[in-house]
Amino acid sequence: MTFRSPGGAQASRGRSRLIVPVVAAVVILVMLVVLYASFWTDYLWFRSVDYTEVFLTQLRTQAIMFAAGAAVMGLFVGVNTYIAYRVRPTYRPFSLEQQGLERYRMTIDPLRRMIFWGLVGVLALMAGASAAGGWQTWLTFSNQEPFGVTDQQFGTDISFFMFTYPFIRLVMSYLFGGVILALITSVITHYVYGGVRLQTQGERATPAARVHLSVLLGIFVLLKAVAYWLDTYGLAYSERGYVHGPSYTDVNALLPAKYILAGIAVICALLFFANIIRRGAMLPIVGLLMLGISAFLLGVAYPAIVQQFQVQPNEARMEEPYIERNIEATRAAYDVADAEIIDYNANTELTPNELASEAETISGVRLLDPNVVSTAYQQLQQIRGFYEFPEQLDVDRYPDAEGNLRDTVIAAREMGAVPADQDNWINRHLVYTHGYGLVAAPGSEVDDTGRPAFIERDIPSSGELGIDQPRIYFGERTSDYAIVGAPEGAAPREYDYPDEASGGQQSYTYTGDSGVPVGGFFNRLLYAIVLRDANFLLSTSELNSESQILLNREPRERIQQVAPFLSLDGNPYPAVVDGRIVWIVDAYTVSDAYPYSQRVSFGEATSDTSTQTGAVQQQPTDRLNYIRNSVKATVDAYTGEVNLYEWDTEDPVLHTWMNAFPSVVQEHEEIPQELLQHFRYPEDLFKVQRHILAQYHVTEPGAFYSGGDFWLVPDDPTQESGISQPPYYLTVQMPCPSRPEDNAEAAEGGGAAEEPPSETEGAEADQCDPEPRFSLTSAFVPRDRPNLAAFMAVSSAPGEDYGQIQLLQLPTDSPIQGPGQVQNSFNSDTEVADTLNVLRIGDSETINGNLLTLPFGGGLLYVQPVYVQSTESQAEPYPVLRRVLVLYGGSIGFGTNLQDALNQVFEGDPSELPEDLEGVEGGTVSPEVRAALNDATAAYEAGQEALQAGDFAAYGEANEDLAAALEQAARLMGGGSQVDDSGTAEPSPAPSPEGE
């Protein structure tokens, strides 16, 4: 049996009492160290990229917001809790309720101060942290730029709704929160100390408690009056009606109701304040009942009655002006108000001469599908197994030998996973640090075997793009950090590229300065804490005085860090600028606060095959109703340098952010010219705009309400599931509204020709540029039919026409097939099926490439490449282009290349030429006639040779020569001439001698 001395017991109790504060101190110290490490490493990173302004402005604003939120909450709750305690009654009635509470009071009183300050501190911290999250709302409010456009209901500049209204709402939410929390803590304090009694006869509250709580309730109801007034502006975002924005019911029922309720709330607040000097709860209760009943009758019942019995029976007529407002605001908010709609008759009857004049517009159609040929790039240009290409390649423009820009499919060769047998911390972070070079091929060309005809390839890089620095330390697949650098004269360690001559490898040392130094112990300790990686401290022999850590190496992540106020496009793309590889990322200013504009889900509007397969980053499902491509951002693939360039010079939202961060976004004039030519219209903006234009191409309110002319984005016919077809970058020639081939053709057989264009139409024709343009394109189908409804293209090459949206709107009874129907026509064509079956013989499969739609000859032409790929995994298969499918009108062409396929579609019946006219009764033909017929024969044969060669220009010239020769022969023989349906001249029958 063991006995403990009293001294030992006291020492034990003393030690146990010390454990709690010691543990608490250790926990607090660890938290402070982690917070400091996070703060300081963030600052070091921003300093390394020269964007400390962003870090400090954001930190300063968050600190101010935190302090303001914490102070408001802490002071208001703390003061009111203290008042409730100070006015506690000295004597409390003797009751069972108070006897029970007395035990709690005896327990609380010794810890009263600690509980009070702990409660106030926790609430202040929570409120401050929440307030700090609203730093962007404060910056936009305090730096706002006017739109110069007023809304149609309140006559207020749009900036009020975009910047001021959200900030007022934020402030109101904190005031409401403070009053509610103060009311709760005050009631609890009054109850615990006897100021409020629930089970006592007589008065339930002391006079002091009644006054205190009446003031708080009066403030709450007064804030409610302000909220009712603010709600009137909130109707600009109403979703009650047929479209977003104030509806008939909102304007004529709910708007006046909000003003009345605001007045009633003010009266109710005054009744609470009157209760300060008048004993009894009758007036406050009457005020609350009046407010509650009024809120139900005026705010709920009356609008519902108006909507049900007045609006719904006549909704089309009564909502017409509000639908018109919504249409105007939505088209402005999504920047589609200037979209040009061209009525397109889609004539598909081409004469040979028209074919010759139009053929050059499709000579550069992109046949390489960026979603399919990635495997070919991987197999042909991977070089080593740890290099990777993205699943979806990118389309850019580079000059050919003559200096003409052409569509080019381009991809960066990035570092992928470290070889499995070499995967350790050193190799992962210090050796395999970067990718190497770009691979590019013209989109309209393949070599003799059907593989991409690379113009930039191999390691070391060789080709036409002129890359001086091919190394890629920052890219789409570089999600992990790298540690680079070594002292001058030290042996390079970073794997650079394989040396085929020696069978070994070349190593390299990074010479940029975009990293954060980690040569010293202090920085290594900080990163060991932040990255939770002890190797920074354990692998000291692997780090040196010049070591740098490269963080945030993915371009979108890097830009998001330096510009947190921007939303980024999901598809960055590489370009060669001044011999360097740079990543180009389109950045948006977005908002959900544009009044009257229709809200859409960003994620849903941009969802298509590319996002569903994971090839392109999916946008968040956040709702928006305003978007601008306001910034073009670049990241140098070697140094990681980030540049932000102003693109939309008229965007008030961007100007607001430029006021908040004066030196972050460079002026539009600062964009380098060589970089400028690689900018293109962004995909996500285009997807949102086509989502909007599927409905908002209808601008007449009555037609919009009926919805009969709404369109849909067709499903991707190359995929089995119902996923929207993605847009495609193509070089296309859009028709002019007044061009003859886009209008009704003159009546055949001597019919009257169409009237000449007016002076205005002639001016439009003179201004219209018929040159093919690099464009982003998409098709539409009607909401309830599968045929084609419209074709949308936006000029994507920087210049005067950049961003011009054009819609070719087909007649509602258009016979032009939609993408799904075209794919079905290809699949069901017996000749096509037989050929594809031959290609599938053995261990091979066919892959349908992107089904492209493009205007051609007054109609619409479909082009689809077909690839063949081995099905044997051991053979490391990749697709090669074997056939090209073409559909124009009702005709299908199927050739080994685009020219062969077009020849099948456009080749007419051969003109029948007389073999020998010497047998004509009455004598022989003259030498002049025979010479003319010989010229006709030669012209016909030349035309057929040109057609087979795909030289449409020569084919057109030959047809003109043929027509002239036949005309001459017919005239010499005494007859006229006529033109057949194909546009080929043929002789009229010469009169026989018997008919003289």
ABEGO torsion letter per residue (X at the ends): XBBBBAAAAAAAAAAAAAAAAAAAAAAAAAAAAAAAAAAAAAAAAAAAAGAAAAAAAAAAAAAAAAAAAAAAAAAAAAAAAAAAAAABBABBBBBAAAAAAAAAAAAAAAAAAAAAAAAAAAAAAAAAAAAAAAAAAAAAAAABBBAGBBBAAAGBBAAAAAAAAAAAAAAAAAAAAAAAAAAAAAAAAAAAAGABBAABBEBABBAAAAAAAAAAAAAAAAAAAAAAAAAAAAAAABAABABBEBBAAAAAAAAAAAAAAAAAAAAAAAAAAAAAABBEAAAAAAAAAAAAAAAAAAAAAAAAAAAAAAAAAAAAAAAAAAAAAAAAAAAAAAGAAABBBBBBAGBABBBAAAAAAAAAAAAABBABBAAAAAAAAAAAAAGBAABBBBABBBBBBBBBAAGBBBBBBBBBBBBBBBBAAABBAAAAAAABABBBEBBBBBAABBBAAGBBBBABBEOBBBEAAGBABABBABBAABABBBBBEBBBGBBBABBABBBAAAGBBBBBBBABAABBBAABAAAAAAAAAAAGBAAAAABAAABBAABBBBBGABAAAAAAAABAABBBBABBBBBBBGGBBBBBBBBBBBBAABBGBBBBBAAAAABBAAAAAGABBBBBABBBABBBBABBBBBBAAAGBBBBBBABAABAAAAAAAAABAAABBBAAABBAAAAAABBBBAAAAAAAAAAAAAAABABAAAAAAGAABBBBBBBAABABBBBBBBBBBBBBBBBAABAAABBBBBBGGBBBBBBBBAAAAAAAAABBABBBBBBBBBBBBAABABBABBBBBBABBEAABGBBBBBBBBAABABBBAAAAAAAAAABAAAAAAAAAAABEBBBBBBBBBBBBBBGGBBBBBBBBBBBBABAAAGBBBBBABBBBBBEABBBBBABAAAAAAAAABBBBBBBBABAAABBGEBBBAAAAAAAAAAAAAAAAAAAAAAAGBAAAAAAAAAAAAAAAAAAAAAAGBBBBBBAAGBBBBBBBBBAAAX
